[in-house]
């Protein structure tokens, strides 16, 4: 298994904390913008205009759908259900299916260069080992395998005692990759999973589909705070990230967006808005 230190073993790592942003580039900051940001940063890293990046981000009450979710037979009814529950809805450009975000869910993106020499599995394994390292003082029971009946199931679901608390997706842009994880740190995991279960029920209505969508059981999802019986917060996890980078002897820089990154971001945001048009009509 690839260790995270092997993957991000560069002299300098760029750190971007977007966990408390309200606006970005003159617009309200939403998950739509986060995926465009990661694309722009992946291009910057690909072109060697930026060192590798770790970006932290949080979004209030948002359901992020995968590309296949947008093809559900009654997806508009499902989206209406989510909006009535007070959630923003976004279709992302990376892999996976529906996930729930709120103030208790921390997202971490590794933005890495050299993907031609970095397999898909290498990227996933780097993120798995990073999370295991962050929490090594609290548990050595974090496993990576598919948790059946979770939302957004995949081979790199992270769980403790069979209860999932995190999922990973990956997006590749030219020679850059964004490896993205959501970490259910605190809050009501059962309520999040129940909402996604209801979304699939109303969006599918029992119809046969080419794609196999999950039958979500909220009991298989849990927060880290519950699993570890420790009152973890987003702020706690942010401190753990910085400490890990310092322990790896990385030089951490906190530079803002460059002009070229803003240009690429604007283009990628337009593409994200286009991707989401059909669920906003």
KOLVOVO-129041 format. One line per 10 residues: their letters; for each residue y, x, z of N, C-alpha, C, O, CB. Coordinates in steps of 0.1 Angstrom, whole numbers. Glycine has a CB too. Layout:
BEGIN
A = Y,X,Z,Y,X,Z,Y,X,Z,Y,X,Z,Y,X,Z ~ ...;
This chain:
BEGIN
XXXXXXXXXX = -12,8,0,0,0,0,13,9,0,13,18,8,0,-9,12 ~ 22,6,-9,34,13,-10,43,11,3,45,-1,7,42,9,-22 ~ 48,21,9,57,20,20,71,19,15,75,24,5,56,33,29 ~ 79,11,23,93,9,19,101,22,18,110,23,9,100,-1,28 ~ 98,31,26,105,44,26,102,52,13,111,59,8,101,53,38 ~ 90,50,7,87,56,-6,95,50,-17,99,57,-26,72,55,-9 ~ 97,37,-16,104,30,-27,119,32,-27,125,34,-37,101,15,-26 ~ 125,32,-15,140,33,-14,144,47,-9,154,49,-2,146,22,-5 ~ 135,57,-12,138,71,-7,148,77,-16,145,86,-24,124,79,-7 ~ 161,73,-13,172,79,-20,182,85,-10,182,80,2,179,69,-30;
XXXXXXXXXX = 190,94,-14,199,100,-4,209,90,1,213,91,13,207,111,-11 ~ 213,80,-7,223,70,-3,217,56,-6,211,53,-16,236,72,-11 ~ 220,47,4,217,33,2,229,25,4,237,27,13,205,28,12 ~ 232,15,-5,244,7,-4,240,-6,4,230,-12,1,249,4,-18 ~ 248,-9,13,245,-21,22,256,-31,20,268,-28,22,245,-16,37 ~ 252,-43,17,261,-54,15,257,-66,24,246,-71,23,261,-59,0 ~ 266,-69,33,264,-80,43,272,-93,38,284,-93,39,268,-76,57 ~ 264,-102,32,270,-114,27,266,-126,35,266,-138,30,267,-116,12 ~ 263,-124,48,257,-134,56,268,-144,61,265,-155,65,250,-129,68 ~ 281,-140,61,291,-149,66,302,-152,55,313,-157,59,297,-143,78;
XXXXXXXXXX = 299,-150,43,309,-153,32,311,-168,31,302,-176,33,304,-147,19 ~ 323,-171,29,327,-185,26,330,-187,11,327,-198,5,339,-190,35 ~ 337,-177,5,340,-177,-9,336,-164,-15,335,-154,-8,355,-180,-11 ~ 334,-164,-28,331,-152,-36,338,-153,-50,335,-163,-57,316,-149,-37 ~ 347,-144,-53,353,-144,-66,360,-157,-69,358,-163,-79,343,-140,-77 ~ 367,-162,-59,376,-174,-60,368,-187,-61,374,-197,-65,384,-173,-72 ~ 355,-187,-57,348,-200,-57,340,-201,-44,338,-191,-37,338,-200,-69 ~ 337,-213,-39,329,-215,-27,316,-207,-29,309,-209,-40,326,-230,-24 ~ 311,-200,-19,299,-192,-20,287,-200,-18,285,-205,-7,300,-180,-10 ~ 278,-201,-28,266,-209,-27,254,-200,-32,256,-189,-36,267,-222,-36;
XXXXXXXXXX = 242,-206,-31,231,-198,-36,231,-196,-51,226,-186,-55,218,-206,-32 ~ 238,-204,-58,240,-202,-72,246,-189,-74,243,-181,-83,248,-213,-79 ~ 256,-186,-66,264,-173,-67,255,-161,-63,256,-150,-68,277,-174,-59 ~ 247,-163,-53,238,-152,-48,229,-147,-58,227,-135,-60,230,-157,-36 ~ 223,-156,-66,214,-151,-77,221,-144,-88,216,-135,-94,206,-163,-82 ~ 234,-149,-91,242,-142,-101,246,-128,-95,247,-118,-103,254,-150,-104 ~ 249,-127,-82,253,-114,-76,241,-104,-77,243,-93,-81,257,-117,-61 ~ 229,-109,-74,218,-100,-74,215,-95,-89,211,-83,-91,205,-107,-69 ~ 217,-104,-99,216,-99,-112,226,-89,-116,222,-79,-122,217,-111,-122 ~ 238,-91,-112,249,-81,-115,246,-68,-109,248,-57,-115,263,-87,-111;
XXXXXXXXXX = 241,-68,-96,238,-56,-89,226,-49,-95,226,-36,-96,236,-59,-74 ~ 216,-57,-100,205,-50,-106,209,-43,-119,204,-33,-122,194,-61,-110 ~ 219,-49,-126,224,-42,-138,231,-29,-135,230,-19,-141,233,-51,-146 ~ 239,-30,-124,246,-18,-119,237,-7,-115,239,5,-119,256,-22,-108 ~ 227,-10,-108,217,-1,-104,209,5,-116,206,17,-116,207,-7,-93 ~ 206,-4,-125,198,0,-137,206,10,-145,201,20,-150,196,-12,-146 ~ 220,8,-146,228,17,-153,233,29,-145,241,37,-149,241,10,-158 ~ 227,31,-133,230,42,-124,245,43,-120,250,53,-118,226,55,-131 ~ 251,31,-120,265,30,-115,266,27,-100,276,28,-94,272,19,-123 ~ 254,24,-94,254,22,-80,241,28,-74,230,28,-81,255,7,-77;
XXXXXXXXXX = 241,32,-62,228,36,-56,220,24,-53,225,13,-54,230,44,-42 ~ 207,25,-49,199,13,-45,207,5,-34,214,11,-26,185,17,-40 ~ 204,-8,-34,212,-17,-25,202,-25,-16,192,-29,-21,221,-26,-34 ~ 207,-27,-4,201,-38,4,212,-48,7,223,-44,12,195,-32,18 ~ 210,-60,3,220,-71,5,214,-82,14,203,-86,11,224,-77,-9 ~ 222,-86,24,218,-97,33,226,-109,30,238,-108,28,219,-92,47 ~ 219,-121,29,227,-133,26,221,-145,33,209,-146,35,227,-135,11 ~ 230,-154,36,226,-167,43,234,-178,36,245,-177,32,230,-166,58 ~ 227,-190,34,234,-201,29,230,-214,37,219,-215,41,229,-204,14 ~ 240,-222,40,238,-234,47,231,-245,39,234,-246,27,252,-239,53;
XXXXXXXXXX = 222,-252,45,215,-263,40,214,-264,25,221,-271,18,222,-276,44 ~ 205,-255,20,203,-254,5,188,-254,2,180,-247,9,209,-241,0 ~ 184,-262,-8,170,-261,-13,171,-253,-26,177,-258,-35,163,-275,-14 ~ 164,-242,-27,163,-234,-39,150,-237,-46,139,-234,-41,165,-218,-36 ~ 151,-243,-58,140,-247,-66,136,-235,-75,144,-227,-79,142,-259,-74 ~ 123,-234,-78,118,-225,-88,120,-231,-102,122,-243,-103,104,-221,-86 ~ 118,-223,-112,119,-229,-126,109,-240,-129,113,-250,-135,117,-217,-136 ~ 96,-239,-124,87,-250,-127,91,-263,-120,88,-273,-125,73,-246,-122 ~ 98,-262,-108,102,-274,-101,111,-282,-110,111,-295,-109,109,-270,-88 ~ 119,-276,-118,129,-283,-126,122,-291,-137,128,-299,-144,138,-273,-133;
XXXXXXXXXX = 108,-289,-139,101,-296,-149,92,-308,-143,84,-314,-150,92,-287,-157 ~ 94,-310,-130,87,-321,-124,91,-334,-131,102,-336,-134,90,-322,-109 ~ 81,-344,-132,84,-356,-140,96,-365,-134,103,-371,-142,72,-365,-141 ~ 98,-364,-121,108,-373,-115,118,-364,-107,122,-368,-96,102,-384,-107 ~ 121,-352,-112,128,-342,-104,142,-347,-100,147,-344,-89,130,-329,-112 ~ 148,-356,-109,162,-361,-105,161,-369,-92,170,-369,-84,168,-368,-117 ~ 150,-377,-91,149,-385,-79,147,-376,-67,152,-379,-56,137,-395,-81 ~ 139,-366,-69,137,-356,-58,150,-349,-54,152,-347,-42,127,-346,-62 ~ 158,-345,-64,170,-339,-61,180,-348,-54,187,-344,-44,177,-334,-74 ~ 180,-361,-58,188,-371,-51,184,-372,-36,192,-373,-27,187,-385,-57;
XXXXXXXXXX = 171,-372,-33,166,-372,-20,171,-360,-11,176,-362,0,150,-372,-19 ~ 171,-348,-17,176,-337,-10,191,-337,-8,195,-334,3,172,-324,-18 ~ 198,-342,-17,213,-343,-16,216,-354,-5,226,-352,3,219,-347,-29 ~ 209,-365,-5,211,-375,5,209,-369,19,214,-374,29,203,-387,3 ~ 199,-360,20,196,-353,33,207,-343,37,206,-336,47,182,-347,33 ~ 217,-340,28,227,-331,31,225,-317,26,231,-308,31,230,-331,45 ~ 216,-315,16,213,-302,11,219,-300,-3,218,-309,-12,198,-300,11 ~ 224,-288,-6,227,-284,-19,214,-280,-26,205,-276,-20,237,-271,-19 ~ 214,-281,-39,202,-279,-47,205,-269,-58,214,-271,-66,195,-292,-52 ~ 197,-259,-59,199,-248,-70,185,-244,-75,176,-243,-68,206,-236,-64;
XXXXXXXXXX = 185,-243,-89,173,-237,-95,176,-222,-97,185,-218,-104,170,-244,-109 ~ 167,-213,-92,169,-199,-92,163,-193,-105,156,-200,-113,163,-192,-80 ~ 167,-181,-108,162,-174,-120,150,-164,-117,146,-157,-126,173,-167,-127 ~ 146,-163,-104,135,-155,-101,122,-163,-99,123,-176,-100,138,-146,-88 ~ 111,-157,-96,99,-164,-96,97,-173,-83,106,-173,-74,87,-155,-96 ~ 86,-181,-83,84,-189,-71,88,-203,-73,92,-208,-83,91,-183,-60 ~ 86,-211,-62,89,-225,-61,99,-228,-50,105,-219,-45,76,-233,-59 ~ 100,-241,-46,110,-245,-37,109,-238,-23,99,-237,-18,110,-260,-36 ~ 121,-234,-18,122,-229,-5,135,-235,2,144,-240,-5,123,-213,-4 ~ 135,-236,15,146,-242,22,154,-231,29,148,-222,36,141,-252,33;
XXXXXXXXXX = 167,-231,27,176,-222,34,186,-229,43,190,-241,40,184,-214,23 ~ 189,-223,54,200,-228,63,204,-216,72,201,-205,69,195,-240,72 ~ 212,-219,82,218,-209,90,208,-201,98,212,-190,103,229,-215,99 ~ 196,-205,99,185,-198,106,176,-190,97,166,-185,102,178,-207,114 ~ 179,-190,84,171,-183,74,179,-171,69,189,-173,63,166,-192,63 ~ 173,-159,70,180,-147,65,173,-143,52,160,-142,51,179,-135,75 ~ 181,-141,42,176,-135,29,179,-121,28,191,-116,31,182,-143,17 ~ 170,-113,23,172,-98,21,168,-95,7,157,-99,2,164,-90,31 ~ 177,-88,0,174,-84,-14,174,-68,-14,183,-62,-10,185,-89,-24 ~ 163,-63,-19,162,-49,-23,166,-48,-38,160,-55,-46,148,-42,-21;
XXXXXXXXXX = 177,-41,-41,181,-39,-55,177,-25,-59,184,-16,-54,196,-43,-58 ~ 167,-23,-68,162,-10,-70,162,-6,-84,161,-14,-93,147,-10,-65 ~ 164,7,-87,163,12,-101,149,17,-105,140,16,-96,173,24,-102 ~ 147,21,-117,135,27,-121,123,18,-122,112,22,-118,132,39,-113 ~ 125,5,-126,114,-4,-125,103,-1,-136,92,-6,-134,119,-18,-127 ~ 106,7,-145,96,11,-155,85,19,-148,73,19,-153,102,19,-167 ~ 88,26,-137,78,34,-130,74,26,-117,67,31,-109,84,47,-126 ~ 80,14,-115,77,7,-103,70,-7,-107,76,-15,-113,91,4,-95 ~ 58,-8,-102,50,-20,-106,56,-32,-98,62,-30,-88,35,-18,-104 ~ 52,-44,-103,56,-56,-95,50,-56,-81,57,-59,-71,50,-69,-103;
XXXXXXXXXX = 38,-51,-80,32,-50,-67,38,-40,-58,40,-42,-46,17,-47,-68 ~ 43,-29,-64,50,-19,-56,63,-25,-49,65,-23,-37,55,-7,-65 ~ 70,-33,-57,82,-40,-51,79,-49,-40,85,-49,-30,89,-47,-62 ~ 68,-57,-42,64,-66,-31,59,-59,-19,63,-62,-7,53,-76,-36 ~ 51,-48,-21,46,-41,-9,57,-34,-2,56,-32,11,35,-31,-14 ~ 67,-29,-9,78,-23,-2,85,-32,8,88,-29,19,88,-17,-12 ~ 87,-45,3,93,-55,12,84,-58,23,89,-60,35,97,-67,4 ~ 71,-60,21,62,-63,32,62,-52,43,64,-55,54,47,-65,26 ~ 62,-40,38,62,-29,48,75,-28,56,75,-24,67,58,-15,41 ~ 86,-31,49,99,-31,55,100,-41,66,104,-38,77,110,-34,45;
XXXXXXXXXX = 95,-54,64,95,-64,74,86,-60,86,90,-62,97,91,-78,68 ~ 74,-55,83,65,-50,93,72,-39,102,70,-39,114,52,-45,87 ~ 80,-31,95,87,-20,103,98,-26,111,99,-21,123,92,-10,93 ~ 105,-35,106,116,-41,114,111,-47,127,119,-47,137,123,-52,105 ~ 99,-53,127,94,-61,138,83,-54,145,76,-60,153,90,-74,133 ~ 82,-41,143,70,-33,148,69,-33,163,59,-32,169,70,-19,143 ~ 81,-34,170,81,-34,185,77,-48,190,74,-49,202,95,-30,190 ~ 77,-58,182,73,-71,187,59,-76,183,53,-84,190,83,-81,181 ~ 54,-71,171,41,-75,167,35,-65,157,43,-58,149,42,-89,161 ~ 22,-64,156,15,-57,146,6,-67,138,-4,-62,132,7,-45,152;
XXXXXXXXXX = 9,-80,139,0,-90,134,5,-96,121,0,-106,116,-2,-101,144 ~ 16,-90,115,21,-96,102,12,-93,91,9,-81,88,35,-90,100 ~ 7,-103,84,-2,-102,73,4,-107,60,13,-115,61,-15,-109,76 ~ 0,-102,49,4,-106,36,-7,-112,28,-16,-105,23,11,-95,28 ~ -8,-125,26,-17,-132,18,-12,-146,16,-4,-151,23,-32,-132,24 ~ -18,-153,6,-13,-167,4,-17,-177,15,-28,-177,19,-19,-172,-10 ~ -7,-184,19,-9,-194,29,-9,-208,22,1,-213,17,3,-195,40 ~ -21,-213,20,-24,-225,13,-16,-237,20,-16,-237,32,-39,-228,12 ~ -10,-245,12,-2,-257,17,11,-253,23,18,-262,30,-11,-264,28 ~ 15,-241,22,29,-237,25,38,-241,13,33,-243,2,31,-222,29;
XXXXXXXXXX = 51,-241,15,59,-242,3,61,-228,-3,62,-218,4,73,-249,6 ~ 63,-228,-16,64,-215,-24,52,-206,-21,55,-194,-17,77,-209,-21 ~ 40,-210,-22,29,-202,-18,27,-190,-28,30,-191,-40,16,-210,-18 ~ 22,-179,-23,20,-167,-31,12,-156,-24,11,-157,-12,33,-161,-36 ~ 8,-146,-32,-1,-136,-26,6,-128,-15,0,-121,-7,-5,-127,-37 ~ 20,-128,-15,27,-120,-6,35,-128,5,45,-125,9,37,-111,-13 ~ 29,-140,8,34,-148,19,32,-139,32,22,-133,33,27,-162,21 ~ 42,-139,40,41,-132,53,38,-142,64,45,-152,66,54,-124,56 ~ 28,-139,72,24,-148,83,19,-141,95,16,-129,95,13,-158,78 ~ 19,-148,106,13,-144,119,3,-155,123,7,-166,125,24,-141,130;
XXXXXXXXXX = -9,-151,125,-19,-161,129,-20,-173,120,-22,-184,124,-17,-165,144 ~ -18,-170,107,-20,-181,97,-8,-190,95,-8,-199,87,-31,-189,100 ~ 3,-187,102,16,-195,101,26,-187,93,30,-175,97,21,-199,115 ~ 31,-192,82,40,-185,73,54,-186,78,59,-196,83,39,-191,59 ~ 61,-174,77,75,-173,81,84,-167,70,96,-166,72,76,-165,94 ~ 78,-163,59,85,-156,49,78,-156,35,66,-157,35,88,-141,53 ~ 86,-156,25,81,-155,11,89,-146,3,101,-145,5,80,-169,5 ~ 83,-140,-7,90,-130,-15,90,-134,-30,79,-139,-35,83,-116,-13 ~ 101,-131,-37,101,-133,-51,107,-120,-57,113,-112,-50,109,-146,-55 ~ 107,-119,-70,112,-107,-77,118,-111,-90,113,-119,-98,100,-97,-79;
XXXXXXXXXX = 129,-104,-93,136,-106,-106,139,-92,-112,144,-84,-105,149,-114,-103 ~ 136,-91,-124,138,-78,-131,148,-79,-142,147,-88,-151,125,-72,-137 ~ 158,-70,-142,169,-71,-152,171,-56,-157,175,-47,-150,183,-76,-145 ~ 167,-55,-170,167,-41,-176,159,-32,-167,147,-35,-165,182,-36,-178 ~ 165,-21,-163,157,-11,-155,160,-13,-140,158,-4,-132,160,3,-159 ~ 164,-25,-136,167,-28,-122,159,-40,-117,155,-48,-125,182,-31,-120 ~ 155,-40,-104,148,-51,-99,154,-56,-86,159,-48,-78,133,-47,-96 ~ 154,-69,-84,158,-75,-72,146,-81,-65,140,-91,-70,169,-86,-74 ~ 142,-75,-54,131,-80,-46,137,-88,-35,144,-83,-26,121,-69,-41 ~ 134,-101,-35,141,-110,-26,132,-117,-16,121,-122,-20,149,-121,-34;
XXXXXXXXXX = 135,-117,-3,127,-123,7,135,-133,15,147,-130,18,120,-113,16 ~ 129,-145,18,136,-153,28,128,-151,41,115,-151,41,136,-168,24 ~ 135,-150,52,129,-149,66,133,-161,74,145,-162,77,133,-135,72 ~ 123,-169,78,126,-180,87,127,-174,101,117,-172,108,114,-191,86 ~ 139,-171,105,142,-165,118,142,-174,130,136,-172,140,155,-157,117 ~ 149,-185,128,150,-195,139,153,-209,133,155,-210,121,162,-191,149 ~ 152,-219,141,154,-233,137,142,-241,135,131,-236,139,162,-232,124 ~ 143,-252,129,132,-262,128,124,-260,115,128,-266,105,138,-276,129 ~ 114,-252,115,106,-250,103,98,-262,99,97,-265,87,96,-239,106 ~ 94,-270,108,87,-283,105,96,-292,97,91,-298,87,82,-290,118;
XXXXXXXXXX = 108,-293,101,118,-302,94,120,-297,80,121,-305,70,131,-303,102 ~ 122,-284,78,124,-278,65,112,-281,56,114,-286,45,126,-263,66 ~ 100,-278,61,88,-280,53,86,-295,50,81,-298,39,76,-274,60 ~ 89,-304,59,87,-318,57,97,-323,45,93,-331,37,91,-326,70 ~ 109,-317,45,118,-321,34,113,-317,21,114,-325,11,132,-315,37 ~ 107,-305,20,102,-300,7,89,-308,3,87,-311,-8,98,-285,7 ~ 81,-312,13,69,-320,11,74,-333,5,68,-338,-5,61,-323,24 ~ 84,-339,10,89,-352,5,95,-351,-9,94,-360,-17,99,-358,15 ~ 101,-339,-11,107,-337,-25,96,-337,-35,97,-343,-46,114,-323,-25 ~ 85,-330,-32,74,-330,-42,67,-344,-43,63,-348,-55,63,-320,-38;
XXXXXXXXXX = 66,-351,-33,60,-365,-33,68,-374,-43,62,-381,-51,59,-371,-19 ~ 81,-374,-41,89,-383,-50,92,-377,-64,94,-385,-73,103,-385,-43 ~ 91,-364,-65,94,-358,-79,81,-358,-87,82,-358,-100,98,-343,-77 ~ 70,-360,-81,57,-359,-88,51,-373,-89,45,-377,-100,47,-350,-82 ~ 52,-381,-78,46,-394,-78,32,-395,-82,27,-405,-88,54,-404,-86 ~ 24,-385,-79,10,-385,-82,6,-383,-96,-6,-384,-100,4,-398,-77 ~ 16,-381,-105,13,-379,-119,6,-365,-122,8,-355,-114,25,-380,-127 ~ -3,-365,-132,-9,-352,-136,2,-343,-142,10,-348,-150,-21,-355,-145 ~ 2,-330,-138,11,-321,-144,4,-308,-148,-7,-305,-142,22,-317,-134 ~ 9,-301,-158,3,-289,-163,3,-278,-152,-6,-270,-150,9,-284,-176;
XXXXXXXXXX = 14,-278,-145,16,-268,-134,11,-274,-121,12,-286,-118,31,-265,-133 ~ 5,-265,-113,-1,-270,-100,10,-268,-89,13,-256,-85,-14,-262,-97 ~ 15,-279,-84,25,-278,-73,18,-279,-60,8,-285,-58,35,-290,-75 ~ 24,-273,-49,18,-273,-36,18,-286,-29,27,-294,-31,25,-262,-27 ~ 7,-289,-22,7,-300,-13,11,-295,1,3,-289,8,-7,-307,-12 ~ 23,-296,4,29,-289,16,25,-296,29,26,-308,31,44,-289,15 ~ 20,-288,38,16,-292,52,26,-285,61,25,-273,63,1,-289,55 ~ 36,-292,67,46,-285,76,40,-277,87,46,-268,93,55,-295,81 ~ 27,-280,91,21,-273,102,18,-259,100,16,-251,109,8,-281,106 ~ 18,-255,87,14,-241,84,27,-232,83,26,-220,80,6,-240,71;
XXXXXXXXXX = 39,-238,85,51,-230,85,57,-229,99,55,-238,107,61,-237,76 ~ 63,-217,102,68,-215,115,79,-204,115,80,-196,105,57,-210,125 ~ 88,-204,125,99,-194,125,94,-182,133,84,-183,141,111,-200,132 ~ 100,-171,130,97,-159,138,99,-161,153,92,-156,161,105,-147,133 ~ 110,-168,156,113,-170,171,102,-177,178,98,-174,189,126,-178,172 ~ 96,-187,171,85,-195,176,72,-186,177,65,-185,187,82,-207,168 ~ 69,-179,166,57,-171,165,57,-160,175,46,-156,181,56,-166,151 ~ 68,-154,177,69,-142,186,73,-146,200,74,-137,209,79,-132,180 ~ 76,-159,202,81,-164,215,93,-155,220,94,-151,232,70,-163,226 ~ 102,-152,211,114,-144,213,126,-151,206,125,-154,194,111,-129,208;
XXXXXXXXXX = 137,-152,213,148,-159,207,156,-150,197,167,-146,199,158,-164,217 ~ 149,-148,185,156,-139,175,167,-147,168,166,-159,167,145,-135,165 ~ 177,-140,164,188,-146,156,191,-138,143,185,-127,142,201,-146,165 ~ 199,-143,135,203,-136,122,210,-123,126,207,-112,120,212,-144,114 ~ 218,-123,136,225,-111,141,215,-100,146,217,-89,143,235,-114,152 ~ 205,-105,153,195,-95,157,188,-88,146,186,-76,146,184,-103,166 ~ 184,-96,136,177,-91,124,186,-81,116,182,-71,111,173,-102,115 ~ 199,-84,115,209,-75,108,209,-62,115,209,-51,109,223,-82,108 ~ 209,-62,129,209,-49,136,197,-41,133,197,-29,132,211,-52,151 ~ 185,-48,133,173,-42,130,173,-35,116,167,-24,114,161,-52,131;
XXXXXXXXXX = 179,-42,106,180,-36,93,188,-23,93,183,-13,88,186,-46,83 ~ 199,-23,99,208,-11,100,201,0,107,201,11,102,221,-15,106 ~ 194,-3,118,187,7,126,176,13,117,174,25,118,181,1,139 ~ 169,5,110,158,10,102,163,20,91,157,30,89,150,-2,95 ~ 174,16,85,180,25,75,184,38,81,182,49,75,192,18,68 ~ 190,38,93,194,50,100,182,58,104,183,71,103,203,46,112 ~ 172,52,108,160,59,112,153,66,100,145,76,101,150,50,119 ~ 155,60,88,150,66,76,159,77,70,156,82,59,147,55,65 ~ 169,81,78,179,91,74,186,88,61,189,97,53,171,104,73 ~ 188,75,59,196,71,47,211,72,50,215,69,61,192,57,42;
XXXXXXXXXX = 219,77,40,233,76,41,237,62,37,235,58,25,241,87,33 ~ 242,54,46,245,40,43,260,39,39,269,42,47,242,31,55 ~ 263,33,27,277,31,23,279,16,21,269,8,18,280,38,9 ~ 291,11,23,294,-3,23,305,-6,13,316,-11,16,298,-8,37 ~ 303,-2,0,314,-4,-10,314,-18,-15,304,-25,-16,311,6,-22 ~ 326,-22,-19,327,-36,-25,324,-36,-40,320,-25,-45,342,-41,-23 ~ 325,-47,-46,321,-49,-60,331,-41,-69,343,-40,-66,321,-63,-64 ~ 325,-35,-79,333,-28,-89,337,-37,-100,332,-49,-101,325,-16,-95 ~ 346,-33,-109,351,-42,-120,339,-45,-129,338,-57,-134,362,-35,-128 ~ 331,-35,-132,319,-38,-141,310,-48,-135,304,-56,-142,312,-25,-145;
XXXXXXXXXX = 308,-47,-122,299,-56,-115,305,-70,-115,297,-80,-117,297,-52,-100 ~ 318,-71,-113,324,-85,-114,322,-91,-128,320,-103,-130,339,-84,-111 ~ 324,-82,-138,322,-87,-152,308,-92,-154,306,-103,-160,325,-76,-163 ~ 298,-84,-150,284,-89,-152,281,-101,-143,274,-110,-147,274,-77,-148 ~ 287,-102,-131,285,-113,-123,290,-126,-129,284,-136,-129,292,-111,-109 ~ 302,-125,-135,308,-137,-142,299,-142,-153,297,-154,-154,322,-133,-148 ~ 293,-133,-161,284,-137,-172,271,-143,-166,266,-153,-171,280,-125,-180 ~ 266,-137,-155,253,-142,-150,255,-155,-142,246,-164,-142,247,-132,-140 ~ 267,-157,-136,270,-170,-130,271,-181,-140,266,-192,-138,283,-169,-122 ~ 276,-178,-152,277,-188,-163,263,-192,-167,260,-204,-170,285,-183,-175;
XXXXXXXXXX = 254,-182,-168,240,-185,-171,233,-194,-160,226,-203,-163,232,-172,-173 ~ 236,-190,-148,230,-198,-137,235,-213,-137,227,-222,-135,234,-192,-123 ~ 248,-215,-140,253,-228,-141,247,-236,-152,244,-248,-151,269,-228,-143 ~ 245,-229,-164,238,-235,-175,224,-239,-171,219,-250,-175,238,-226,-187 ~ 217,-230,-164,203,-233,-160,202,-246,-151,193,-253,-152,197,-221,-152 ~ 213,-248,-144,213,-259,-134,219,-272,-139,220,-282,-132,220,-255,-122 ~ 224,-272,-152,231,-284,-157,223,-297,-156,228,-307,-152,234,-281,-171 ~ 210,-296,-159,202,-309,-160,200,-315,-147,197,-327,-146,189,-306,-167 ~ 201,-308,-136,199,-314,-123,212,-319,-117,212,-325,-106,192,-305,-113 ~ 223,-316,-124,236,-320,-119,242,-331,-127,253,-336,-124,246,-308,-119;
X = 235,-335,-137,240,-347,-145,239,-360,-138,243,-370,-143,233,-347,-159;
